[in-house]
Amino acid sequence: MRWFLCSLGLWIAVQLFGYDTLNSVPMSVATFLLAGLIFSAVNAVIKPIITLLSIPFVLVTMGLFTLIINGFMVWLTIAISPNIHMSFGWAIVSSLILSLINYLLNSLNSVDTDEEEL
């Protein structure tokens, strides 16, 4: 479910702020599913390393530098993904969209967990 929502979030972000070079819908769907998988891998492997190395910047900016880190993860994902293009500035804005989707997913998941405990 999370993979699908990441793919959907990337699709929304690219439709708003970037562009894809595909004209067929099945290829576009496959491309964004691949991009969602790449985004999950980038967040699992590279983001912890970058976050650890940038702790001084995160502390000085009181956490706002994490927006730059998240934007870099989106930009890196789009740079790796085929046929999708977006600038770094728009990637930072797109990371806000993906963060909102992730927040909504986590809040829905916590509601389901609370109902199961009752």
C-alpha positions as CSV (number, residue, x, y, z in Angstrom):
1,M,0.0,0.0,0.0
2,R,2.8,2.4,0.9
3,W,4.6,1.7,-2.4
4,F,1.4,2.4,-4.3
5,L,0.9,5.7,-2.4
6,C,4.5,6.8,-3.0
7,S,4.0,6.1,-6.7
8,L,0.8,8.0,-6.7
9,G,2.4,10.9,-4.8
10,L,5.3,11.0,-7.3
11,W,2.8,11.0,-10.1
12,I,0.9,13.9,-8.6
13,A,4.1,15.8,-8.0
14,V,5.4,15.3,-11.6
15,Q,2.0,16.3,-13.0
16,L,2.1,19.5,-11.0
17,F,5.8,20.5,-11.2
18,G,7.6,18.3,-13.6
19,Y,7.1,16.4,-16.8
20,D,7.3,12.9,-18.1
21,T,8.2,12.0,-21.7
22,L,5.8,9.1,-22.1
23,N,2.7,9.2,-24.2
24,S,1.2,5.8,-23.3
25,V,-0.7,5.2,-20.1
26,P,0.6,1.7,-19.4
27,M,4.2,2.8,-19.7
28,S,3.5,5.8,-17.5
29,V,2.0,3.6,-14.8
30,A,4.9,1.2,-15.0
31,T,7.4,4.1,-14.8
32,F,5.8,5.6,-11.7
33,L,5.5,2.2,-10.0
34,L,9.3,1.9,-10.6
35,A,9.8,5.4,-9.4
36,G,7.9,4.6,-6.2
37,L,10.1,1.5,-5.7
38,I,13.2,3.6,-6.3
39,F,11.9,6.2,-3.9
40,S,11.4,3.6,-1.2
41,A,14.9,2.3,-1.7
42,V,16.5,5.7,-1.7
43,N,14.7,6.6,1.5
44,A,15.8,3.3,3.2
45,V,19.4,3.4,2.2
46,I,20.6,6.9,1.3
47,K,18.4,9.1,3.5
48,P,19.7,7.9,6.9
49,I,23.3,8.4,5.8
50,I,22.6,12.0,4.5
51,T,20.6,12.8,7.6
52,L,23.4,11.6,9.9
53,L,26.0,13.6,8.0
54,S,23.9,16.7,8.1
55,I,23.0,16.7,11.8
56,P,24.8,20.1,12.4
57,F,22.7,21.8,9.7
58,V,19.5,20.2,11.0
59,L,20.3,21.5,14.5
60,V,21.2,25.0,13.4
61,T,18.1,25.4,11.3
62,M,15.9,23.7,14.0
63,G,14.9,20.9,11.7
64,L,14.1,22.9,8.5
65,F,17.1,21.4,6.7
66,T,15.2,18.2,6.6
67,L,13.0,19.8,3.9
68,I,16.1,20.1,1.8
69,I,17.1,16.5,2.6
70,N,13.6,15.2,1.6
71,G,13.7,17.3,-1.6
72,F,17.1,15.9,-2.4
73,M,15.6,12.4,-2.0
74,V,12.8,13.2,-4.4
75,W,15.2,14.8,-6.9
76,L,17.5,11.8,-6.7
77,T,14.6,9.4,-7.3
78,I,13.5,11.4,-10.3
79,A,17.0,11.6,-11.7
80,I,17.4,7.8,-11.5
81,S,13.9,7.1,-12.8
82,P,13.5,6.9,-16.6
83,N,11.5,9.4,-18.6
84,I,10.7,11.7,-15.6
85,H,12.1,15.1,-15.1
86,M,11.9,17.8,-12.4
87,S,14.1,20.6,-11.1
88,F,15.6,20.6,-7.6
89,G,13.5,23.5,-6.4
90,W,10.2,21.7,-7.5
91,A,11.5,18.5,-5.9
92,I,11.6,20.3,-2.5
93,V,8.0,21.4,-3.0
94,S,7.1,17.9,-4.1
95,S,8.7,16.5,-1.0
96,L,6.0,18.4,1.0
97,I,3.3,16.7,-1.0
98,L,4.9,13.3,-0.3
99,S,5.3,14.1,3.4
100,L,1.6,15.0,3.6
101,I,0.6,11.7,1.9
102,N,2.9,9.8,4.3
103,Y,1.4,11.7,7.3
104,L,-2.1,10.8,6.2
105,L,-1.1,7.2,5.6
106,N,0.4,7.0,9.1
107,S,-2.6,8.6,10.7
108,L,-4.9,6.2,9.0
109,N,-2.7,3.3,10.1
110,S,-2.8,4.5,13.7
111,V,-6.6,4.7,13.6
112,D,-6.8,1.1,12.4
113,T,-4.4,0.0,15.1
114,D,-6.4,1.8,17.8
115,E,-9.6,0.1,16.6
116,E,-8.0,-3.3,16.7
117,E,-6.9,-2.8,20.3
118,L,-10.4,-2.2,21.5
